[in-house]
C-alpha cells in the first residue's frame, strides 16, 4: 500500500490554504458550503473550512512540499536522527577514552583483580583467558601513552561534531548538509571495505550496504555535484511540486519543463 505523504503530513501539521488575488484562481480554490467558506489545501488538495492562512498573488503562494518532496524530507530526517545518535555515542566513547587516559593504573588493577575472579568460571567452560584475543586487546590498551589516548579522544570528538552538525543540517533540509553527508559517508567506505577483508560479519555488511545506498540516494535524488541537472533542476522540481500547486489545484495547465 502506497503512502499518501500529503494527507499524512496534513494530519500531523495541519492544512495550508491560500487565497490568490487572481479571480479565476480564487474561484477554483474557493467553495461555499452550508457551514461557511472553504479553501483548498495547497498540500493535499482537500477543501478546508475557515479563512485562508494567507493571501496574495499566485506567484507569492508559500512553498509547500508535496508528494515525492515530502517523502524525501522524511527519509532525510530519518538519516538525520541516525547521524545525531551516532554522534552522541561517539562523544560518549571519546569521554570514556579521556577518562581512561587519566586513570590507566586504576583501571589495570581493577581489570586484573576481576580477571582472577572470573578465571575459575572460564576454566570450567574450557576458555583460556591467558590466550584470549579480547583479553590481549584490553591489555594492549594499558600500554598506550597518555598523549596517544588524548589524540584518539580528540579525533573521536571531531568525528562526533561532524556527525551531529550533519544530523542537524539534514533535519533542517540544508543543502550543504546533504553534501557533507555524501562526502563524510563516502570517505569511510574504503575503511569499511577494508574491515570486511579482515573479518566478515553481518553487521559490517549491513552497515556498508546502508551507507552505500545513503550516498547514492542523497547524491542522485538531491541532484548533488551536477547530477540530473544539478541545483537548477532541483529548485525547478521543488517549484513544480509546491509553488505551482496554486495553478494545478485550480485546474490550470502548468508550463512544460525541459529535461
N, C-alpha and C positions, 0 to 999 in steps of 0.2 A: 504494500500500500504506500503510495507516494504521500509525502508530507506537504500540506498547504502552508508554506512558510509565511505567506501574507496573513492569513487568518490566525495562524499560530502566534505571530508577533502582535497582531492587534488584540488578541485575547489577553496577552501579558502586559502590553504597554498602552493599549487604548487606540482608538481610531484617530486619523488625521484628516480633517476636512479643510477645504479652501474654496473661497468664493472669488472666481476670476471676474475682472471688470468687463471682459468681452461678453456681450449679451448672449451671443449664440452658444458660448461655452457654459455660461451660467445656467441657461435653460436646460442644458444637458446634464449638469451636475446637481441640479436642484429638483426637488419633488415636494409637492404639497400633499399632506396626509391629514386624516381626521384628528391626529394627535399634534399636528403642527408641521413646521417646515423640516425637511430632511435633506442632508447633503451627502454626496457620495464620498466615501473614504478614498483617499489617494493611494492607499496601500492595498487594501483588499477588495475595493470596489463596491462594498455594501453601503446602502443608504443609512445614515445615522441621524436620529432626531436631534434637534437643537441648533444653535447658532454655529456657523463655521469657526474653526480655530483661527483663521486668518483670511485676508482678502487682499486683492491687488491684481496687477496684470498677470496673465498666464506665465509670462517669462519670469515672474518673480515668485512662482509657486515653490514651496520648500522641496529640497531634495529628499525624497522618501525612498529608501532602499526597498526593492521588491524582488520576489522570486529568487532567481539564482544569486543575486547580490546578497540577499538575506541569508541564504544557505552558506555562502562563502564567509559571511560575518560570523555565523555560528561556529563554523569549523575553525576559523582563525582564533576565536575566543577559547575554544577547546585547547588549541595549541598554546594559547597564552597562559592558561591555567597550568598546563603541564610544565611549561618553561619556568613559571614563577615557583611552583612547588619544587622543581629540581634545584632552582637557585637557593631556596630555603634550606634544603637538605645539604647542599654543598657548603653553605655558611656554617651549618652545624658541624660538618666534617672539618672545616678549617678551624673552628673553635676547639674541637677535640684535639687536633694536631698541635695547636698552640698550647693548650693546657698540658698535653703530654710532654711537650718540649721543656716545660718548666718543672716537670716532676718525674723525669725518667727513672731516677733511682727508686723512688717510692713505688712506681708502677712495676718496676722489675721485681722488687721484693714481694709485692702483692701477687704478681704472676707466679713466681717461683714457689711461694708458700701454698697457693691454691693448687698448683700443678701437683705438688706432693700429696695433697688431699685427694685428688681425683685419680691418682696413679693406680691404687688398688682396683678401682672400678674399671679402668682401662685394661688392666691386666686380666680381669675377669672376662672381659669381652674380646680378649686377644688383640688389643690395639696397642701398638708400640708408640708411646708418646715421645720417646727419645729420638725416633726417626720419622716423626710426623711432619709432613710439609707445612701444615698450618702452624705448628709449634715453632718450626725452624724460621718461618717468615716473621712471626711475632718476635722471636729472639733477635733477628737481624735488625728490627726497628730500634731495639735498645742500643744498638751500636751507632746509630745515626748521630751526627753532630747537632748541637742546638741550632747553629746557623742554617744547616740544611733543612731542618724541620721548619724553621721560620720562613724560609723561601717557599717551601711546599705550602704552608698555610697562606702566604701572600698570594701565590698563584691560584689557590683554591678560591680565595676571596675575590680575586679579579674575575675568575670564571663565573662565580656566583653573581657578581654585579652585572656581567654581560647577560646572563640568563634572566635576571629579574628585570633589567631595562628592556630586554627583548619582549618579555611577557607583558609588561605594562604597555609598551608600544603596540603590540598586536591587539591587546584588548581595546585600545583606543583607535584601532584601524589606521595607524600611521604607516605611510608607505615606506619610510626609512626603516621601520621595524621589520617589514617584510624582507627588505634587502639584507638587514642584519641577520634575520632568521636563516635565510638561504646560505649566506656566506659562513656564518658560525657553524651551522649544522654540517655543511659540506666539508668544512675544514677538518672535522673529526671523523669523517667517513674512512679515510685511509687507516687511521688508528683502530677503528672498529673492525675493519677487514683484517688488519694485522693480528688483532687479538683472536680472531676466528682461526687463523692459521696456527696459533699457539694451542688453543683449546676450544673446541666447539661445544656450544650449549644452546638450548632452545631460546633462552633469554637473550643471548647475544645476537642470535639470528633474528629474533623478533624485533629487537631494538634497531638493528641495521636496516631491516625492511621498512620499519615505520619512518626512520629518518630519511631514507631514500625517497619514499613516497611523499613525505612532507616537503622535501626540497623540490621535487618535480611538480607537486600540486601548487605550491606558492609561486614558483618561478613561471610556470606556464599559465596557471589560472589567473594570476595577477599581472601577467604580461610584463614581467621584470626583464631587465637587460635587453630591451628592444624586442622581446619575443612577442609574436602575434600582434604586431603593430605598436607595441610599447605603450608609453604613458598616454599618448593621444588616443589610441584605441580603447584604453582602459577608461579614460574620462568619458569618451563617447558612449561606451557601454553603460556607465552609471547614469548618464543623462537620459539615454533612451529607456532606462528601466525606472527612472524616477521623475525627472523634470517633465518629460513629455507625457507623463501619465495624465496630465490635465487634458491633453488632446485625445489620447487614446481612450480614456474613460468617457469622453464626450462623443466618441464615435467619429472623430476627425482623423483623416489619414495622416500618418507620420511620414516625413520625408525619407526617401531611401538612402541608405548609408553605403558608401563604397567599402569594399574589402570585407 
